[in-house]
Amino acid sequence: MSWKLSSSLRPILRLRRTLAFRLTVAYALAGLFLVFLATISLYLLTVRQFERSTGLFIADKLHVLRTILRDRPNDWDALREEVQLETAARRYERFYIRLLDEQNKPLLTTPGMAEQLNLEQFESQAGSHPSPAIPMKGRHGQAFRVTSATAQVGFPATQTDRIQIAVDVSQEEEFLARYRLWFWAILLGTLVIFPLAGYKITRHGIRPIEEISATARRIRSTNLRERILPEGYPFELASLAGTFNKMLDGLEESFERISRFSADIAHDLRTPVNNIRGEAEVGLARARTINEYRDVLESCLEEAVRLSDLVSNLLFLARAESPLAHLHRERVNVVELLSGVRDYYEASAVEGGISLSTSESPEPVIAELDRTLVQRAVSNLVSNAVAHTPPGGSVVLTTKAEPSAIRIEVVDTGVGIPAEALPRVFDRFFRLDTSRSQASGGTGLGLAIVQSIMLLHGGKVEIDSQIGRGTRATLRMPLANEAMTKS
């Protein structure tokens, strides 16, 4: 029996976990709350308006009667018209007035007042609660608002009379009773209609999510070109679809880059290996002199060094992208670091007829960074600048301490980089001049290494270049701890 009961509850429990159920319940509760709040607010506003209207009517009658008693105390025709005649012209909103003297003797009374109201009860209730009006039941169950007030007779006053007013508010009470009946009917209808409407809205709203899920299920590593079409979706889901498509674009690009990367690795590893193999085969083809064997060994050693550099660079990039990679920060004088890089490349620059210099800073720039890595990044930039600057050109290294970062620039007057190639200069194995890079031993990993070093420091590298006018490479690294001090 318990197993059957649990089996029957499973669909209900499963339904409670669905987004459609939760949204439907939320819509229904929110709608019920809003309808309840709106109807109860309107009801209270109507009650308040009825009470205000009755209060203003009573205040107006009191004002008129007091004015007559003060200014025209002997004008009984005017008093009789206000007390006895005006109410007879009203069919639905009737009122009753009684004017008493100081001895509580009636002077004027609206006809039928005694038949509608218990005057003794009126006297006790209205007398103990002078203005504003208070509720009271008539002899036949009608609802009244009654009040009692005093009025000065004559000017100056010779006596004080008392005015009693009762206003029949049965029409307003009937209206409010019908309103309450409709109020409960509306709430009952809301309990039925809102869940159904909420479910329909929810199903319509989550349909795009189901379509997105169906598209996502069709995506495989071999089918990364599948995309979600956001046309016709709401803004939020269109944004989600756009983000999902961007993620797929990134994945597709990553897979393509991995494929190109693998092909480039195979190519760059194959070239030096084939060179070594070819040199060895040539050397072993016949007996040679010691000098010839030396040439073969030197050529093999050169290719081995190139192969070793390639492997080292690839290992560095792999470690730099690891989440466990960390820096060995130390306080470094950036000006001295640039001077050391300049001294190292000065000989090769002079040999190529290039002016290599550093822009002298008036004060030392001290920063906390990984000396070895930053020196390697700057060296890669200088090496590229010297390699691509024709004789007679110049390469200048500068550094500057900004409010929140350290900036290093390497500016050359070389051949420049085409605008269409700038977005790819940080790609691994990307070369502008393949033949020259191969001849000079370049692997196409230099700028990729520079970018990795900057990312490790939380900074970035920017390249700005114009054909025939030169290139400006800028390194920016945020200050770390006490990143900069002046000595």
N, C-alpha and C positions, 0 to 999 in steps of 0.2 A: 504493500500500500504506500509506504513512504517512497519507494522507488518510482511508482506511478506519479505521485505528487510532485517529486522533484523533476520528473520528465516533463510534466505539464507546465512547470514554472520556468523551464529553460528558455522557451521562446520569449517569455516576458522579460526575464533577466537579460537575454541577448538584446532585446529591443531597447532596454534601458541604457545599454552601453552605446547605442548608435547616436551619431550626431543629429540625425533627423528627429529622434525622440526628444533629445535634450533641447533642441531649438524649438520644437513644437511646444513643449512644456513652458519654455521661457516666453515664447510669443503669447501663449494663452494666459499665463500669469500676469505678464506685463499689460496685455489688453484688458484683462479683468480689473487690474488695479487702476488703470487709467479711466475706464468707464465708471468704476465706483467713485473715483476721486472727482471726475467731472460731474456726475449726477448728484452726488452729495453736496458738492460745492454750489451747484445751481440751486439745489433745494434750500440750503442755508441762506443763499443770497436772496431767494424769493421770500422766505420767511422774514428776513431782515427788512426787505423792501416793503412788505405788507405792514409790518409793525411801524416802520418809519412813516408810511403814508397815513396810517391811522393816527399816529402821534401828531403829525402835522395838522391833520383835520381837527383833532381835539384842541390843539393849541390855537388854531385859527378861530374856532368857535369861542374859546375862552377870551381871546383878545377882543373879538367883536362885542361880546356881552359886557366885558369890563369897561370897554370904551363907552357903551351906551349908558351903563349905570353911573359912570363918573361924570360924563358930559351932559347927559339928558336923563336924569333919574326919573322924571315924570313922564317920559315918552313911552307909555305902555303899549302903544300900537307897534312901535319898533321892537320892543321886547317880545310882544306876543308873536310878531312875525318870525322872529328868530327861534322862539321856543316852541310854538304850537303849529305854525303854518308851513315853514320850509320843509320840515321832515315829511309832511303829508305828500309833497310832490315827488319824493323819492320812493322807488319801488323795491330796489334791491339793497341798496346801502342805506338802511334806516338808522336813525339815531334818536335818542331820547334825552331831554334836558329837564331838570327840576331846579327852580330858583327858590331858596329858603331865606327867611329873614334871620335876625339874630336869635329869635326864640325858636328856631327850627320849624317855623310854620311855613307851609308851601305858599308861595306867592304866584308862581306860574309853573305848570307841569304839562309836558307833551302828552297829548291824548294817547291812551293805551299803554302808558308806561307801567302802571300798576299791574296790568294783565300780563305783561312780558317779563317783568322783573320783580323779585322779592325785595321790596324797598327797605325792609329792616336789614336784610343781608347786605344790600347795597350800602346802607348807612354804616354798618359795622366794617365792611371791607374797604370801601372807598375812604371812609373817615380815618381808618388806621394806616392807610397807604395813600396819602395825598400824591398829587402828580409826581411821576408819570402814570400812564394808564396801566391797570392790572387786569388780568383775565377773570371772567366771571361767567357762570352758567345761568341762563334764563329759566323761567318756569317750564318751558317746553323743550329744554335741552339746547337752545341756541347758544352760540358762543358770542360773548360781549367783551368789549374793552371798556372799563369804567374808570372814572377819575373824579376827584372832588377838589374844588379850589375856592378861595375867598375872593371877594370883589368889594372895593370901596364904593360907597354910594355917595354921589355929590362931590363937589370940589369947592371948598375943602370938605372932607368926608364927614358925613353926619352919622353913618352907621356902616356896618359890614355885613353884607349878605354872603350866602354860600351857593356855589353853582355845582350841580352834579350832572355829569354827562356820561351817557352810555352809548357806545357805537356797536351795532350788530355786525359781526365779522363772520357770520356763518358761511357766506359765499367764499371767502378766503379759505376757511377751514375745509370746506368741501373740495376746493381746488387742490389744497395740499394733500388731502386724503387720496384723491385720484393720482396725484403726482407720486405718492409713496407706492401705490399699486403698480403704476408703470415702472417705477424704479426697480422693484423686485422682478417684474417681468423682463426688463432689459437685462438685469444681471443673470437671470436664468437663461435667456437667449444667448448671452455672451459665453456662458459656460458650455453651450452646445456648439455655437458657430465658430468661436475663436480657435479651439483646437483643430477643427476641420480646415479652417482657412490657414492656420499656422502650418499644418502638415503640408497643404498644397504649396504654400510659399516656400517651405523648407525644401521640399522635393525639387521644386523648380530652381531654388538657389544653389543646391549642392550638385545639380546635374553637371555643371562644368568641372567640379572637382572629380566626379566619377569619370568624365572624359579624360581629364588629365591623368588620373590613375591608370586608365586603360592604355593611354599612350605610353606612360612610364613602364608598364608591364611589357610592352612590345620592344623596348629598347634593350639591345644587347651590345656586347663589345664589338660585334661585327655589323651592328646596325645603328651607329651613332649619328646618322644623318636624319633620323626621325625627329620631328619637331612638333610642338603644340601650337595650333593656330589660335591666337587669342582674339580674333575678330568676333565681336558680338558678346564677349565676356564682360562682366562688371569690371570696374577699374581695378579693384583689389585683386581679383582673380587674373585679370589681364597682366597685372604687374607680377603676380606669381608665375604665370606662364612665361612672361618675358625673362624673369630670373632663372627659371628652369631651362629655358632655351639657351641663355647665356652660359649656364653651367654645362650644358651639352656642347656648346661651341668650345668652351674651355677644354672639356674632355677630349673632343675630337681633335682640337689643336694639339693637346698634350700627346695623344696617341700618334699623330702625324710627326710631332717633334721627336718622339721616342723612336719612331721608324727612321726618320732622317738621321737622328743621333746614332742609331745602331749602324746605319749604312756608312755614315761619316767615320765612325770609329773603325769599322772594318776597312774602309779605304785608307785612313791615315795609319792604321797599324800594318796594313798589307804593303804599303809603299816602302817603309824602311826595312821590313822583313824581306821583301823581294830584293831590295838593293843589297842587303847583307848576303842573301843567298846568291845573287848574281856575282858579287865580288868574290865570294868563296869559290863558286864554280869556276870563274875565270882563273883564280889563283891556283886551283887544283887541276886545271886542264892540262898543264905541262909544267915541267921544271922551270923555276924562275930564279932570278938573282935575289940576294938578300934585300936590296933596295926595292925591288918589285913587290916582294912579300910585305915589306914595310908599308908600301903605298896601299896594298890591299887591306892590311890590318888597320891603317889610319882611316881608310874609307869606312870599314866596318865599324870602327870605334865611333866615328862621327854619326853614323846612322843609329848606333846603339844609344849614344847620348841623346839624340833626337827622340828615339823611342822611349827612353827613360823619362825625358822631360814631359812627353805626352802623357805617359802613365801617371806621373806625379801630378800634373795639372788635373787630370780626371779624378784622381783620388782626393785632391783638395776640394774640387767642386762637390764631390759626393759628401765629404765631411762637412762642408759649409752648409749644405742643405739639410743636414741631420738636426733634429730637434735638440739633441744633446750637445751641439756645438756651443762652445763658450769662448770668451775672449780673455786674454791675459793683459788686462789693462795696467798701464803704468803712466806716470807723469812724463810727458815727452815735449821737448821743445820742437815745435813743428818747423820753425825756421831752420834749425840745425839739421833736421831730418831731410828737408828739401836740399840743403847744401850738400849733404852726403850723397843724395841721388845724383845731383848735378856733377859732383866730382867723379862718380863712377862712370857716367856716360860722356864725360867731357872729351875723352880721347877719341871715341868713335864719332862724336859730333865734329871735332876738329878735322878728323880724317875725311869726313863727308863735306867739309866746307860750310858747316852750320854753326851759328852762334847759339850756345846754350848758356843761359844765365838765370839767376834768381832775382826777384825784385826784393830788395832789402827792406825789412820791416823796421820801423823806428824802435820798436820794443819787442822782446821775445813773446811768442805766442805759446803758452803752456796749456796742454790738454791731456786728459786721461784717455788713452787709446792703446790698442795693440800695436806696438811699434813695428813688429815684423810684418804684420798684415798690411798696415797702411803704407809702409815702405814698398812692399810688393805691388800694391795698387798703383802708387805713383810711378814706380819703375816701369810697369806695363804701359802706362800712358806716355811716359817719356820715350820708351823704346819705340812705340808706334809713331810718335811725333817725329823722331829722328829718322826713322825708316821712310817716312812719306813726305819729308821736306827736302826740296832740291837744294843743291849748293847755293850759297848766298842767302839762304833763309835763316830764320831764327826760331828758337824755342825758349819760352820764358815761363818760369815757375813762380807762382805767387801764393801767399796765404794771408788770410785776414780773419780776425776774431769778430764774429757778429754777436748780437745780444744773446742768442740762444743756440748758436752753432759755430762750428769751425768750417771755413771755406778754403779749399785748395784748388787752384786753377793751373792747368797746363795749356798754354796758348802757342800755336805754331803758325807759320806762314806757308804751310805745305800745299799739296794739291787739292785738299778738301775732300768731302764725302758727298756724293749725290743725295738730293733730298729724299728720293725714293728708297735709298738704302739706310737712312738714319734709323727707322723703326727696327731694323734687324741687326744693327751693329753689335748688340749684346747677346745675340744668339750664338750658341756654341758652334764652332767650326765654320762660322760665316766669314768669308774673305771677299774683299773687293777685287783683289788681283790674285787669283789663285796661283798663277805661275810664279809671281814674285814672292808670294808668301812661302811657297814650297822651296824656292831657291834660298830664301833667307832663313829657312828653318821655322817659320811661323806655323802655328797650329790652329789659329782661329779661336783660341780660348782666352786670349789676353783680356778683352773687355768683359767677357762673361765672368772671369775671376774678379775683375775690379768691381763689378756689380754685386757679386756675392759678398765681397769684403765689406762693401758699404751697407748691405742689408744686415750683416752681422753687427755692425756698429749702429744700426737703426737709422742710417742715413740714405743717401741716394747719389747717383751719378747722372749727369746730364751732358749731352753732346750737342754742340751747336757748330755748324760748319757751312761753308760756302765754297763752291768749286772755284779753284784758282786763287782763293784768298786765305784759306787756312781753316783751322779747327780749334775750337775752345772746348776743353773737357773740364767740368766742374764737379768737385767732390764736396758734399755737404754732410757733416756729421754732427748730431746734437751733442751738447755739452753733457758730460757724465759726472755726477757728483760735483766736486769742485773742479770743473773742467778747465777753467782758464783763470790764471792769476798773473799778475804783473810783478816782475822782480825788480 
